[in-house]
Amino acid sequence: MYLSYPFVASWSLREALACGCVVVGGDTPTVTEFIRHEENGMLAPFLDSSAIARTVLRALEDDMLALRLRAAARADAEQRLDLSAYISRYRRLIEQIAGKKLIAPMRRKSRAA
C-alpha cells in the first residue's frame, strides 16, 4: 500500500517496484508518475476506503494478475529507475535548459590494494 500524498514519490515506492512488489497506490499525481493501473501496479482513489479495500483484495485474490504486475513492476523499474540512466537523462535535461554541454564529471582514481 502506498497512500501517502507527498509532493514527490518516496524512495520506498521506487524500491518496492524494483523488488517486484505489487503496489496498490493512491491515485494521485506523484504516484501515477510511477504506477500505471493494472500495468505495473494498481491505483485506487486516495480518499475512497471502500475502493482501496476492493483493489487490495483483488491484488491478493488474483494470482495471475499479481504475477503479471510483479514482473512488470520489476521490468519497468529496471528500465526507468536505473540510477545511471536517470542521471544521464537529468544531465541531458540540464544541458538542454542551459543550452550548453556540461563539463565531463571527474572520475575517481582507483586505489592500489
Residue pairs with C-beta under 8 A, 6 or more apart in sequence:
1 23
1 24
1 25
1 52
1 56
2 12
2 13
2 16
2 23
2 24
2 25
2 26
2 31
2 35
3 25
3 26
3 46
3 52
4 10
4 26
5 26
5 28
5 30
5 46
6 30
7 30
8 30
9 30
9 31
9 33
9 34
13 23
13 25
13 31
13 34
13 35
14 34
14 77
14 81
16 23
16 73
17 23
17 34
17 35
17 40
17 41
17 73
17 74
17 76
17 77
17 81
18 73
18 74
18 77
18 78
18 81
19 74
20 70
20 71
20 73
20 74
21 70
21 73
22 41
22 42
22 59
22 66
22 69
22 70
22 73
23 35
23 41
23 42
23 73
24 41
24 42
24 43
24 44
24 52
24 55
24 56
24 59
25 31
25 34
25 35
25 41
25 42
25 43
25 44
26 43
26 44
26 45
26 46
26 52
27 37
27 43
27 44
27 45
27 46
28 46
31 43
32 43
34 41
35 41
35 42
35 43
37 43
38 65
38 69
39 69
39 72
40 69
40 72
40 73
40 75
40 76
41 69
41 73
42 55
42 58
42 59
42 69
43 55
44 51
44 52
44 54
44 55
44 56
45 51
45 52
58 65
59 65
59 66
59 69
60 66
79 85
80 86
91 102
94 102
95 101
95 102
